[in-house]
Amino acid sequence: MKKAIVIGINGQDGSYMAEWLLSERYQVLGWVRPGRLNAVENLLSIQDLISLQEIDLTESEEIIHSLEKFQPDEIYNLASPSRPHESWQYAVNIGDVTAAGVTRILEAILQVNPLIKYYQASSSEMFGSPTESPQNEKTAFAPRNPYGVAKLYAHWMVQNYRHYHHLFAVSGILFNHESPRRGKDFVTRKIARGAAKIKLGLSNDLVLGDLDARRDWGYAPDYVHFMWLMLQQDQPTNYVIGTGKTNSVRDFCEEAFSYLDLDYRDYVVQDPLLVRPKETIQLVADPSKACRLLGWEAKTNFKEIVQIMVSAEMNDLQGTHNPPQQEMNNFIINRRNLS
């Protein structure tokens, strides 16, 4: 039985990763930041099948001790504050955890067992204001907030530890990926929940910013499967993970409301204070390397993502939601039927 540590296991990506690893018969240990042991909403259906441990990524000794005790085969680092535009409010902390924390993990791997395979969740925020579109593994980085800078530091450290210390350490440069487990302050979750509340008579309108902002939106379980694939290869390398397609916030509203037989134009209100500066060059992934070398592609399309999220919000608000793992179980079954 393989062993894996999932850092940030109680988040969107971490919980899906834990479920995927359990389906592959791994023993799973989840690291959560101090004070978050009770934040297990996404783990309720598997909490008896995994172990959890509080780990402070600013403390090297805690990291080393955990690796020595658990002796993992793989580590998936999916932990980081994930609201880039708010990262100015905690710039010092994000540097210490998201950036330097990765170096502490890599140093611990070197000390405990250099054969441990390591996955780093990099971000499209590292491209910031790109010089070309779409973006691939060779596109120049130009982060524009502390989150992107911290992610880029970690990304480069992973690459350097791979080259200089010969670790099996890789980075997946992830574009936006959504699911019913997305944080409620993200625009996709805000739209899905807002539409459901309006349909059920619990709200009268939905306030949003720029409806024409576009994003490359994928489905989180698709991306988690790809993260795992990256550590199953013979040679370590980085990949861009995205759909290669963009949709606007307006598109998301239209799909979400029409799925509930509503017209978003009757309910969505724009607040100019929520509108961010226009992007001169579009952020959108070029996942051709992943498609070419691993045969990977995003299986869940935009319309399906919206419908999955809106259905989950309707079920939640009506008190008829499925256990958290059911969504991933369905994904795993479908994935294997396609294989």
PEWO-V936570 format. One record per residue. N is the residue number from 1. RES is the residue in three letters. PSI is psi in whole degrees, 0 to 359 (999 if undefined). OMEGA is omega as a letter, one per 40 degrees, with the letter a starting at -180 (999 if undefined). D_LAST is the distance of its C-alpha to the last C-alpha in whole Angstrom. Layout:
n=N res=RES psi=PSI omega=OMEGA d_last=D_LAST
n=N res=RES psi=PSI omega=OMEGA d_last=D_LAST
//
This chain:
n=1 res=MET psi=123 omega=i d_last=23
n=2 res=LYS psi=156 omega=i d_last=22
n=3 res=LYS psi=139 omega=i d_last=24
n=4 res=ALA psi=142 omega=i d_last=24
n=5 res=ILE psi=131 omega=i d_last=26
n=6 res=VAL psi=113 omega=i d_last=25
n=7 res=ILE psi=126 omega=a d_last=28
n=8 res=GLY psi=38 omega=a d_last=29
n=9 res=ILE psi=337 omega=a d_last=27
n=10 res=ASN psi=1 omega=i d_last=28
n=11 res=GLY psi=184 omega=i d_last=27
n=12 res=GLN psi=300 omega=a d_last=25
n=13 res=ASP psi=320 omega=a d_last=22
n=14 res=GLY psi=319 omega=a d_last=24
n=15 res=SER psi=320 omega=i d_last=23
n=16 res=TYR psi=321 omega=i d_last=19
n=17 res=MET psi=318 omega=i d_last=19
n=18 res=ALA psi=317 omega=a d_last=21
n=19 res=GLU psi=320 omega=i d_last=19
n=20 res=TRP psi=314 omega=a d_last=15
n=21 res=LEU psi=320 omega=i d_last=17
n=22 res=LEU psi=323 omega=i d_last=19
n=23 res=SER psi=336 omega=i d_last=15
n=24 res=GLU psi=12 omega=i d_last=15
n=25 res=ARG psi=38 omega=i d_last=18
n=26 res=TYR psi=155 omega=i d_last=20
n=27 res=GLN psi=128 omega=a d_last=24
n=28 res=VAL psi=129 omega=i d_last=25
n=29 res=LEU psi=127 omega=i d_last=28
n=30 res=GLY psi=131 omega=i d_last=28
n=31 res=TRP psi=133 omega=i d_last=31
n=32 res=VAL psi=153 omega=a d_last=33
n=33 res=ARG psi=155 omega=a d_last=36
n=34 res=PRO psi=135 omega=i d_last=39
n=35 res=GLY psi=5 omega=a d_last=40
n=36 res=ARG psi=15 omega=a d_last=37
n=37 res=LEU psi=334 omega=a d_last=36
n=38 res=ASN psi=357 omega=i d_last=37
n=39 res=ALA psi=74 omega=a d_last=34
n=40 res=VAL psi=26 omega=a d_last=31
n=41 res=GLU psi=321 omega=a d_last=31
n=42 res=ASN psi=354 omega=a d_last=27
n=43 res=LEU psi=8 omega=a d_last=27
n=44 res=LEU psi=321 omega=a d_last=29
n=45 res=SER psi=352 omega=a d_last=26
n=46 res=ILE psi=6 omega=a d_last=25
n=47 res=GLN psi=337 omega=i d_last=29
n=48 res=ASP psi=353 omega=a d_last=29
n=49 res=LEU psi=355 omega=a d_last=26
n=50 res=ILE psi=167 omega=i d_last=27
n=51 res=SER psi=146 omega=i d_last=30
n=52 res=LEU psi=147 omega=i d_last=32
n=53 res=GLN psi=135 omega=i d_last=34
n=54 res=GLU psi=126 omega=i d_last=37
n=55 res=ILE psi=129 omega=i d_last=37
n=56 res=ASP psi=113 omega=a d_last=39
n=57 res=LEU psi=359 omega=i d_last=37
n=58 res=THR psi=359 omega=a d_last=41
n=59 res=GLU psi=103 omega=a d_last=42
n=60 res=SER psi=320 omega=a d_last=41
n=61 res=GLU psi=323 omega=i d_last=42
n=62 res=GLU psi=317 omega=a d_last=40
n=63 res=ILE psi=312 omega=a d_last=37
n=64 res=ILE psi=315 omega=a d_last=38
n=65 res=HIS psi=319 omega=a d_last=39
n=66 res=SER psi=317 omega=i d_last=36
n=67 res=LEU psi=319 omega=i d_last=34
n=68 res=GLU psi=322 omega=a d_last=36
n=69 res=LYS psi=317 omega=a d_last=36
n=70 res=PHE psi=329 omega=a d_last=32
n=71 res=GLN psi=65 omega=a d_last=31
n=72 res=PRO psi=156 omega=i d_last=28
n=73 res=ASP psi=327 omega=a d_last=25
n=74 res=GLU psi=150 omega=i d_last=24
n=75 res=ILE psi=131 omega=i d_last=25
n=76 res=TYR psi=111 omega=a d_last=24
n=77 res=ASN psi=99 omega=a d_last=27
n=78 res=LEU psi=18 omega=a d_last=26
n=79 res=ALA psi=131 omega=i d_last=29
n=80 res=SER psi=145 omega=i d_last=32
n=81 res=PRO psi=134 omega=a d_last=34
n=82 res=SER psi=29 omega=i d_last=32
n=83 res=ARG psi=85 omega=a d_last=35
n=84 res=PRO psi=315 omega=a d_last=35
n=85 res=HIS psi=350 omega=i d_last=38
n=86 res=GLU psi=358 omega=a d_last=40
n=87 res=SER psi=346 omega=i d_last=40
n=88 res=TRP psi=337 omega=a d_last=43
n=89 res=GLN psi=341 omega=a d_last=44
n=90 res=TYR psi=46 omega=a d_last=43
n=91 res=ALA psi=319 omega=a d_last=43
n=92 res=VAL psi=315 omega=a d_last=44
n=93 res=ASN psi=318 omega=a d_last=42
n=94 res=ILE psi=330 omega=i d_last=39
n=95 res=GLY psi=321 omega=a d_last=40
n=96 res=ASP psi=325 omega=a d_last=41
n=97 res=VAL psi=302 omega=a d_last=38
n=98 res=THR psi=325 omega=a d_last=35
n=99 res=ALA psi=287 omega=a d_last=37
n=100 res=ALA psi=331 omega=i d_last=39
n=101 res=GLY psi=325 omega=i d_last=37
n=102 res=VAL psi=321 omega=i d_last=34
n=103 res=THR psi=321 omega=i d_last=36
n=104 res=ARG psi=321 omega=i d_last=37
n=105 res=ILE psi=315 omega=a d_last=34
n=106 res=LEU psi=321 omega=i d_last=34
n=107 res=GLU psi=321 omega=i d_last=37
n=108 res=ALA psi=321 omega=i d_last=36
n=109 res=ILE psi=315 omega=i d_last=33
n=110 res=LEU psi=320 omega=a d_last=36
n=111 res=GLN psi=320 omega=a d_last=38
n=112 res=VAL psi=310 omega=a d_last=36
n=113 res=ASN psi=101 omega=a d_last=33
n=114 res=PRO psi=353 omega=i d_last=32
n=115 res=LEU psi=352 omega=i d_last=29
n=116 res=ILE psi=132 omega=i d_last=28
n=117 res=LYS psi=139 omega=a d_last=25
n=118 res=TYR psi=130 omega=i d_last=25
n=119 res=TYR psi=130 omega=i d_last=23
n=120 res=GLN psi=127 omega=i d_last=26
n=121 res=ALA psi=96 omega=i d_last=25
n=122 res=SER psi=179 omega=a d_last=27
n=123 res=SER psi=149 omega=i d_last=28
n=124 res=SER psi=343 omega=i d_last=28
n=125 res=GLU psi=342 omega=i d_last=32
n=126 res=MET psi=335 omega=i d_last=33
n=127 res=PHE psi=332 omega=i d_last=33
n=128 res=GLY psi=253 omega=i d_last=35
n=129 res=SER psi=90 omega=a d_last=37
n=130 res=PRO psi=159 omega=i d_last=35
n=131 res=THR psi=351 omega=a d_last=37
n=132 res=GLU psi=159 omega=i d_last=34
n=133 res=SER psi=132 omega=e d_last=31
n=134 res=PRO psi=173 omega=a d_last=28
n=135 res=GLN psi=136 omega=i d_last=28
n=136 res=ASN psi=192 omega=a d_last=26
n=137 res=GLU psi=343 omega=a d_last=26
n=138 res=LYS psi=358 omega=i d_last=30
n=139 res=THR psi=139 omega=i d_last=31
n=140 res=ALA psi=145 omega=i d_last=35
n=141 res=PHE psi=145 omega=i d_last=35
n=142 res=ALA psi=66 omega=a d_last=37
n=143 res=PRO psi=150 omega=a d_last=37
n=144 res=ARG psi=14 omega=i d_last=39
n=145 res=ASN psi=164 omega=a d_last=40
n=146 res=PRO psi=326 omega=i d_last=40
n=147 res=TYR psi=310 omega=i d_last=36
n=148 res=GLY psi=321 omega=i d_last=35
n=149 res=VAL psi=315 omega=i d_last=38
n=150 res=ALA psi=318 omega=i d_last=37
n=151 res=LYS psi=324 omega=i d_last=33
n=152 res=LEU psi=320 omega=i d_last=34
n=153 res=TYR psi=310 omega=a d_last=36
n=154 res=ALA psi=318 omega=a d_last=33
n=155 res=HIS psi=313 omega=a d_last=31
n=156 res=TRP psi=326 omega=i d_last=34
n=157 res=MET psi=319 omega=i d_last=34
n=158 res=VAL psi=314 omega=a d_last=31
n=159 res=GLN psi=320 omega=a d_last=31
n=160 res=ASN psi=322 omega=i d_last=34
n=161 res=TYR psi=329 omega=i d_last=34
n=162 res=ARG psi=317 omega=a d_last=31
n=163 res=HIS psi=318 omega=a d_last=33
n=164 res=TYR psi=331 omega=a d_last=36
n=165 res=HIS psi=359 omega=i d_last=35
n=166 res=HIS psi=33 omega=i d_last=32
n=167 res=LEU psi=153 omega=i d_last=30
n=168 res=PHE psi=84 omega=a d_last=26
n=169 res=ALA psi=126 omega=a d_last=26
n=170 res=VAL psi=158 omega=i d_last=24
n=171 res=SER psi=133 omega=i d_last=25
n=172 res=GLY psi=118 omega=a d_last=22
n=173 res=ILE psi=97 omega=a d_last=24
n=174 res=LEU psi=133 omega=i d_last=23
n=175 res=PHE psi=177 omega=a d_last=24
n=176 res=ASN psi=133 omega=i d_last=25
n=177 res=HIS psi=134 omega=a d_last=22
n=178 res=GLU psi=166 omega=i d_last=23
n=179 res=SER psi=173 omega=i d_last=22
n=180 res=PRO psi=348 omega=i d_last=25
n=181 res=ARG psi=4 omega=i d_last=26
n=182 res=ARG psi=146 omega=i d_last=27
n=183 res=GLY psi=145 omega=a d_last=31
n=184 res=LYS psi=346 omega=i d_last=33
n=185 res=ASP psi=0 omega=i d_last=35
n=186 res=PHE psi=146 omega=a d_last=32
n=187 res=VAL psi=324 omega=a d_last=33
n=188 res=THR psi=316 omega=i d_last=29
n=189 res=ARG psi=323 omega=i d_last=30
n=190 res=LYS psi=318 omega=i d_last=34
n=191 res=ILE psi=313 omega=a d_last=33
n=192 res=ALA psi=314 omega=a d_last=31
n=193 res=ARG psi=322 omega=i d_last=33
n=194 res=GLY psi=317 omega=i d_last=36
n=195 res=ALA psi=319 omega=i d_last=35
n=196 res=ALA psi=319 omega=i d_last=34
n=197 res=LYS psi=321 omega=i d_last=38
n=198 res=ILE psi=317 omega=i d_last=39
n=199 res=LYS psi=324 omega=a d_last=38
n=200 res=LEU psi=5 omega=i d_last=39
n=201 res=GLY psi=20 omega=a d_last=42
n=202 res=LEU psi=352 omega=a d_last=42
n=203 res=SER psi=159 omega=a d_last=43
n=204 res=ASN psi=337 omega=a d_last=44
n=205 res=ASP psi=175 omega=i d_last=43
n=206 res=LEU psi=119 omega=a d_last=40
n=207 res=VAL psi=124 omega=a d_last=42
n=208 res=LEU psi=172 omega=i d_last=40
n=209 res=GLY psi=239 omega=a d_last=40
n=210 res=ASP psi=113 omega=a d_last=39
n=211 res=LEU psi=347 omega=a d_last=37
n=212 res=ASP psi=358 omega=i d_last=37
n=213 res=ALA psi=138 omega=a d_last=35
n=214 res=ARG psi=146 omega=i d_last=31
n=215 res=ARG psi=155 omega=i d_last=28
n=216 res=ASP psi=98 omega=a d_last=25
n=217 res=TRP psi=123 omega=i d_last=23
n=218 res=GLY psi=185 omega=a d_last=20
n=219 res=TYR psi=124 omega=a d_last=18
n=220 res=ALA psi=314 omega=i d_last=19
n=221 res=PRO psi=326 omega=i d_last=16
n=222 res=ASP psi=317 omega=a d_last=13
n=223 res=TYR psi=323 omega=i d_last=16
n=224 res=VAL psi=319 omega=i d_last=16
n=225 res=HIS psi=321 omega=i d_last=13
n=226 res=PHE psi=321 omega=i d_last=14
n=227 res=MET psi=314 omega=i d_last=17
n=228 res=TRP psi=318 omega=i d_last=15
n=229 res=LEU psi=323 omega=a d_last=13
n=230 res=MET psi=327 omega=a d_last=17
n=231 res=LEU psi=358 omega=i d_last=18
n=232 res=GLN psi=1 omega=a d_last=16
n=233 res=GLN psi=164 omega=i d_last=17
n=234 res=ASP psi=326 omega=a d_last=20
n=235 res=GLN psi=138 omega=i d_last=22
n=236 res=PRO psi=138 omega=i d_last=23
n=237 res=THR psi=164 omega=a d_last=23
n=238 res=ASN psi=153 omega=i d_last=23
n=239 res=TYR psi=148 omega=i d_last=21
n=240 res=VAL psi=132 omega=a d_last=22
n=241 res=ILE psi=114 omega=i d_last=19
n=242 res=GLY psi=179 omega=a d_last=20
n=243 res=THR psi=336 omega=a d_last=19
n=244 res=GLY psi=8 omega=i d_last=22
n=245 res=LYS psi=151 omega=i d_last=23
n=246 res=THR psi=153 omega=i d_last=26
n=247 res=ASN psi=155 omega=a d_last=28
n=248 res=SER psi=164 omega=i d_last=31
n=249 res=VAL psi=324 omega=i d_last=33
n=250 res=ARG psi=318 omega=i d_last=34
n=251 res=ASP psi=317 omega=a d_last=31
n=252 res=PHE psi=317 omega=i d_last=30
n=253 res=CYS psi=314 omega=a d_last=33
n=254 res=GLU psi=315 omega=i d_last=33
n=255 res=GLU psi=317 omega=a d_last=29
n=256 res=ALA psi=313 omega=a d_last=30
n=257 res=PHE psi=320 omega=a d_last=33
n=258 res=SER psi=329 omega=i d_last=32
n=259 res=TYR psi=333 omega=i d_last=30
n=260 res=LEU psi=17 omega=i d_last=33
n=261 res=ASP psi=40 omega=i d_last=35
n=262 res=LEU psi=160 omega=i d_last=37
n=263 res=ASP psi=116 omega=a d_last=38
n=264 res=TYR psi=332 omega=a d_last=38
n=265 res=ARG psi=341 omega=i d_last=41
n=266 res=ASP psi=349 omega=a d_last=43
n=267 res=TYR psi=334 omega=a d_last=42
n=268 res=VAL psi=128 omega=i d_last=41
n=269 res=VAL psi=130 omega=i d_last=44
n=270 res=GLN psi=133 omega=i d_last=44
n=271 res=ASP psi=113 omega=a d_last=45
n=272 res=PRO psi=334 omega=a d_last=47
n=273 res=LEU psi=342 omega=a d_last=47
n=274 res=LEU psi=357 omega=a d_last=43
n=275 res=VAL psi=127 omega=i d_last=42
n=276 res=ARG psi=163 omega=i d_last=41
n=277 res=PRO psi=145 omega=a d_last=43
n=278 res=LYS psi=143 omega=i d_last=41
n=279 res=GLU psi=129 omega=a d_last=38
n=280 res=THR psi=326 omega=i d_last=39
n=281 res=ILE psi=131 omega=a d_last=36
n=282 res=GLN psi=133 omega=i d_last=33
n=283 res=LEU psi=117 omega=i d_last=30
n=284 res=VAL psi=139 omega=a d_last=27
n=285 res=ALA psi=149 omega=i d_last=24
n=286 res=ASP psi=92 omega=a d_last=23
n=287 res=PRO psi=24 omega=a d_last=20
n=288 res=SER psi=328 omega=i d_last=20
n=289 res=LYS psi=315 omega=i d_last=20
n=290 res=ALA psi=319 omega=i d_last=16
n=291 res=CYS psi=319 omega=a d_last=15
n=292 res=ARG psi=315 omega=a d_last=16
n=293 res=LEU psi=330 omega=a d_last=16
n=294 res=LEU psi=355 omega=a d_last=13
n=295 res=GLY psi=25 omega=a d_last=11
n=296 res=TRP psi=146 omega=i d_last=11
n=297 res=GLU psi=155 omega=i d_last=12
n=298 res=ALA psi=119 omega=a d_last=14
n=299 res=LYS psi=333 omega=a d_last=12
n=300 res=THR psi=119 omega=a d_last=15
n=301 res=ASN psi=173 omega=a d_last=18
n=302 res=PHE psi=312 omega=a d_last=21
n=303 res=LYS psi=319 omega=i d_last=22
n=304 res=GLU psi=321 omega=i d_last=20
n=305 res=ILE psi=312 omega=a d_last=21
n=306 res=VAL psi=315 omega=a d_last=24
n=307 res=GLN psi=321 omega=i d_last=24
n=308 res=ILE psi=316 omega=a d_last=22
n=309 res=MET psi=318 omega=i d_last=25
n=310 res=VAL psi=318 omega=i d_last=28
n=311 res=SER psi=318 omega=i d_last=27
n=312 res=ALA psi=320 omega=i d_last=27
n=313 res=GLU psi=319 omega=i d_last=30
n=314 res=MET psi=314 omega=i d_last=31
n=315 res=ASN psi=319 omega=a d_last=30
n=316 res=ASP psi=314 omega=a d_last=32
n=317 res=LEU psi=333 omega=i d_last=35
n=318 res=GLN psi=358 omega=i d_last=35
n=319 res=GLY psi=27 omega=a d_last=34
n=320 res=THR psi=25 omega=a d_last=32
n=321 res=HIS psi=151 omega=i d_last=29
n=322 res=ASN psi=159 omega=i d_last=26
n=323 res=PRO psi=147 omega=a d_last=26
n=324 res=PRO psi=325 omega=a d_last=24
n=325 res=GLN psi=342 omega=a d_last=21
n=326 res=GLN psi=321 omega=i d_last=20
n=327 res=GLU psi=315 omega=a d_last=19
n=328 res=MET psi=324 omega=i d_last=16
n=329 res=ASN psi=316 omega=i d_last=15
n=330 res=ASN psi=320 omega=i d_last=14
n=331 res=PHE psi=315 omega=a d_last=12
n=332 res=ILE psi=316 omega=i d_last=11
n=333 res=ILE psi=313 omega=i d_last=10
n=334 res=ASN psi=320 omega=a d_last=9
n=335 res=ARG psi=316 omega=a d_last=6
n=336 res=ARG psi=331 omega=i d_last=5
n=337 res=ASN psi=331 omega=i d_last=6
n=338 res=LEU psi=342 omega=a d_last=4
n=339 res=SER psi=999 omega=999 d_last=0
//
